[in-house]
């Protein structure tokens, strides 16, 4: 160590490549567990070194392994998709009623209303037509629906995967327009149980319910349910309602071309309605016929015939007034049958010929003179003397207004109310020959005047009514008492509230046309009060009797026969010298009374023969004044035109008591108050005292009563 100067320090930055450089990096042998360690353990430096491992070869992905993974991934996705769909289906299924409690809801009942001759007057109810069975229908009718809506109906299980695929393809390729994949069973499920919304949830529920239907019903049962529930537009549910609505006939009688239109209509009832869009409806029907021919449902000959004779929808004739009569039937039906559980048939008293005539004469008069006289509406009622309603028109046009003025509009009857005043007087001893004084009258500041503002002096009671003199009617009303007049009117069937006052004699209390006509019926039948009726019997569609009108009914006797004879004599005089002269019908003895309010707001005429009573009202719904429409002009014309038609083929029937009428027909109306023949014209041996002896007494009475 003496020569320690020779000591050398380690150098760490020797130039690369220089001899004697130091390398401090570890080789694999230097690492733990490496060759060096193994040598130290064995202590045998001569051990043969381990063969170095071969480098690993990189694996190449084969096409087969990629496809396998793709298939595997697809299977996994499908599995998850099935699970997801199952979960969704289970969720929406849980929103439905329990399957074991599911039932097909009952179809709302239909009410078929028949006229007196058995013809269909109208259908009422939510469906618009009765239920029909497949056996009742011509074979081509249900086949038309299968051909155009679900040609694989008899092959699928409620859901048609092929149909869905075909619809998807056509929709994507825009061939044939948008297509739906719903089967008839699915459509039925929607109509029975679901709303019309188009959502995925609703489609899922629809499919579930379709499977339930297929499990519980046969194919024919499903098709029959479908045909009776599907909507055809215009308020018609079911093929029977649609056939009646568009072709005026039962579905049992439709032709092949008509069946094709109905089958095509369900795709879009509003767009393909044959009465509104006949070209569209026919184009669709041709597709239906072609599909039926392709499937072998009809022969080539039938195809040619159907294509050569397109269906023609019925056109609405007139103003649809039969619906007013049908509405009246529905108003009173509950009184006889209560709640309707199934389809029923209601037989009525309505006579189709009279109903059509009443509508025609009323509408024709309004069309011809309505604008000139500023009158827009009317109502008409005709009935037999026993109260059987034969015609009822509630307005000018049912499509425009469904308000039934014949039964619901209360209007002032004007002078047509006067017979109740005169009846009350006759029942207290007055007679048609009694002479009364037509002179000015005042009562507590009220001074009613006659229509023509003239006064005739001494006038018989008979002619006072015929000439509709207001002064005498008011005097009689105050003589007998307004309360007594109210009771008389109510006894004959007036049910509207009546004000017992002085103006009651001039018809200021409102009534409906139906009740006024029914009250007059007691004059036509000899004094029996009637309750108007329109229903004769009610049956179920299988013939079970639910209700039958008893042979007798009404209010009983409300007038003495002698009183009836005197009243009819006075009202007959209206046709002889009075305001209804132009309404006479040769060969018939007629009676009645006109009515006009003093402001020309309402005009009436109610008249009768021994076999028919009829009444007319004309006016405006909003109360607008007419241009001098009186009971003696337009209403009398309507009444006369109707009665000429209604009585044309009947043998004349005398009025009760008419054998005692001896009123001269040669007295002009203008001279009735002064003609010398007038004073003695009313002499009757059965009436006492004579008018000459009673005249001064009556004049003095009224002067005392009213302070004249």
PyMOL commands that set and color helices and strands:
alter all, ss='L'
color gray80, all
select helices_A, chain A and resi 4-6+28-30+35-42+63-94+99-101+134-136+139-149+161-173+184-193+200-216+219-229+239-247+251-253+256-265+278-294+300-308+322-337+352-373+405-408+414-426+461-466+470-480+482-491+502-506+513-524+561-576+581-583+631-646+658-660+669-671+676-681+691-706
alter helices_A, ss='H'
color red, helices_A
select strands_A, chain A and resi 111-114+120-124+344-348+377-383+389-393+411-412+435-438+457-460+510-511+528-529+535-540+545-548+556-557+591-596+602-608+613-619
alter strands_A, ss='S'
color yellow, strands_A
deselect
rebuild
show_as cartoon
